[in-house]
Amino acid sequence: MNSQLIPAAIAPAAASPAAASQLVSRTLHSGTRIMIIDDSKTIRRSAEILLMQAGCEVIVAEDGFDALEKIAKHRPDLVFVDAMMPRLDGYQTCQLLKRSSVYRHIPVILLTSKDGLYDRARAHAVGASQFLTKPFTKETLLQSIVTHLRKH
């Protein structure tokens, strides 16, 4: 894939562009379901392409309300959610999932451009498994999947 088509938020790191994809392929079974919730169509589409290339099944949603219906239908193995979205934001979405006995086991990784102590504390308080600051690399995205799905 032409790296110019990937936005800086998820562009591959220069050191080893294929290493993370290979690690995911070796670690995860085919069809691992990953949900991307982000109000940016560019981020959703780019992440979808990267994760599909790594062998994941990808479900996308544009906000928390859209995501809740899709989570019930598709049962993702892991969720990446943008912290700041209109309607139902990432913190609220994460909190709803973690309060549910049916969905609390799903790792939720919050994505945000804010990196302050308050933001990290809030992510921890709602039960987020990890807090990734944008822009993030392809390797960081894929390593998060490997790390959190190995725990389950």
C-alpha positions as CSV (number, residue, x, y, z in Angstrom):
1,M,0.0,0.0,0.0
2,N,1.2,3.5,-0.8
3,S,2.2,5.0,2.6
4,Q,1.2,8.5,1.2
5,L,-2.4,7.4,1.4
6,I,-2.2,6.7,5.1
7,P,-2.7,9.8,7.3
8,A,0.0,10.7,9.8
9,A,-2.2,9.6,12.6
10,I,-1.6,5.9,11.7
11,A,1.4,6.0,9.3
12,P,3.8,3.1,9.7
13,A,7.0,3.8,11.6
14,A,10.1,3.9,9.4
15,A,12.1,1.3,11.3
16,S,10.1,-1.9,10.4
17,P,6.9,-1.4,8.5
18,A,6.1,-5.1,8.2
19,A,7.1,-6.2,11.7
20,A,3.9,-5.4,13.5
21,S,1.7,-6.9,10.8
22,Q,3.8,-10.1,11.0
23,L,3.5,-10.2,14.8
24,V,-0.3,-9.8,14.6
25,S,-0.5,-12.4,11.9
26,R,1.5,-14.9,14.0
27,T,-0.3,-14.1,17.3
28,L,-4.0,-13.7,16.3
29,H,-6.3,-16.1,14.6
30,S,-7.8,-15.1,11.2
31,G,-10.9,-13.1,11.6
32,T,-10.1,-11.4,14.9
33,R,-12.8,-8.7,15.1
34,I,-11.6,-5.2,15.8
35,M,-13.9,-2.2,16.1
36,I,-12.8,1.3,15.2
37,I,-15.0,4.1,16.6
38,D,-14.0,7.5,15.3
39,D,-15.9,10.5,14.0
40,S,-13.1,11.1,11.4
41,K,-13.8,9.1,8.2
42,T,-10.1,9.3,7.3
43,I,-9.0,7.6,10.5
44,R,-11.7,5.0,10.3
45,R,-10.9,4.1,6.7
46,S,-7.1,4.1,7.2
47,A,-7.3,2.0,10.3
48,E,-9.7,-0.4,8.6
49,I,-7.2,-0.9,5.7
50,L,-4.2,-1.4,8.0
51,L,-6.1,-3.9,10.2
52,M,-7.5,-5.8,7.3
53,Q,-4.0,-6.1,5.8
54,A,-3.0,-7.7,9.2
55,G,-5.8,-10.3,8.9
56,C,-8.3,-8.7,11.2
57,E,-12.1,-8.4,10.6
58,V,-12.9,-4.7,11.0
59,I,-16.1,-3.1,12.2
60,V,-16.3,0.7,11.9
61,A,-18.6,3.1,13.7
62,E,-18.8,6.9,13.5
63,D,-19.8,7.5,17.2
64,G,-20.7,5.8,20.4
65,F,-24.4,5.3,19.5
66,D,-23.6,3.7,16.2
67,A,-21.0,1.5,17.9
68,L,-23.3,0.2,20.6
69,E,-25.6,-1.4,18.1
70,K,-22.7,-2.9,16.1
71,I,-21.0,-4.2,19.3
72,A,-24.2,-6.2,20.1
73,K,-24.4,-7.5,16.6
74,H,-20.7,-8.3,15.8
75,R,-19.1,-8.9,19.3
76,P,-15.7,-7.4,18.6
77,D,-12.6,-8.9,20.3
78,L,-11.1,-5.4,20.9
79,V,-12.4,-1.8,20.5
80,F,-10.4,1.4,19.6
81,V,-12.5,4.5,20.4
82,D,-11.8,8.2,19.9
83,A,-12.2,10.0,23.2
84,M,-13.7,13.2,21.7
85,M,-16.7,12.6,19.5
86,P,-20.1,14.3,19.3
87,R,-23.2,12.7,20.9
88,L,-21.7,9.7,22.9
89,D,-17.9,10.2,23.3
90,G,-15.3,7.6,23.8
91,Y,-15.2,7.9,27.6
92,Q,-19.0,7.4,27.8
93,T,-18.9,4.5,25.4
94,C,-16.1,2.8,27.3
95,Q,-17.9,3.3,30.6
96,L,-21.1,1.8,29.2
97,L,-19.2,-1.3,27.9
98,K,-17.3,-1.8,31.2
99,R,-20.5,-1.6,33.2
100,S,-22.1,-4.3,31.2
101,S,-21.6,-7.9,32.4
102,V,-21.9,-9.0,28.7
103,Y,-19.2,-6.7,27.3
104,R,-16.9,-5.7,30.2
105,H,-14.3,-8.3,29.1
106,I,-13.7,-6.5,25.8
107,P,-10.5,-4.4,25.9
108,V,-11.2,-0.8,25.1
109,I,-8.3,1.4,23.9
110,L,-9.0,5.2,24.0
111,L,-7.5,7.3,21.2
112,T,-7.0,11.0,21.7
113,S,-4.9,14.0,20.8
114,K,-4.9,15.1,24.4
115,D,-2.1,13.7,26.6
116,G,-2.7,15.4,30.0
117,L,-2.9,13.8,33.4
118,Y,-6.6,14.5,33.6
119,D,-7.3,12.7,30.3
120,R,-5.3,9.7,31.4
121,A,-7.0,9.6,34.8
122,R,-10.4,9.8,33.2
123,A,-9.6,7.0,30.8
124,H,-8.5,4.8,33.8
125,A,-11.6,5.8,35.7
126,V,-13.9,4.6,33.0
127,G,-12.1,1.3,32.6
128,A,-10.0,1.8,29.5
129,S,-7.4,-0.9,28.9
130,Q,-5.0,1.6,27.3
131,F,-4.7,5.2,26.3
132,L,-3.0,6.0,22.9
133,T,-2.1,9.5,22.0
134,K,-2.6,10.6,18.4
135,P,-0.8,10.5,16.1
136,F,0.1,6.9,16.6
137,T,2.0,4.5,14.3
138,K,0.8,1.4,12.6
139,E,3.1,-0.6,14.9
140,T,1.7,1.0,18.0
141,L,-1.9,0.2,16.9
142,L,-1.0,-3.5,16.1
143,Q,1.1,-4.0,19.2
144,S,-1.9,-2.8,21.3
145,I,-4.0,-5.5,19.7
146,V,-1.4,-8.2,20.4
147,T,-0.8,-7.0,24.0
148,H,-4.5,-6.9,25.0
149,L,-5.7,-10.0,23.2
150,R,-2.9,-12.1,24.7
151,K,-4.3,-11.3,28.1
152,H,-7.7,-12.8,27.2
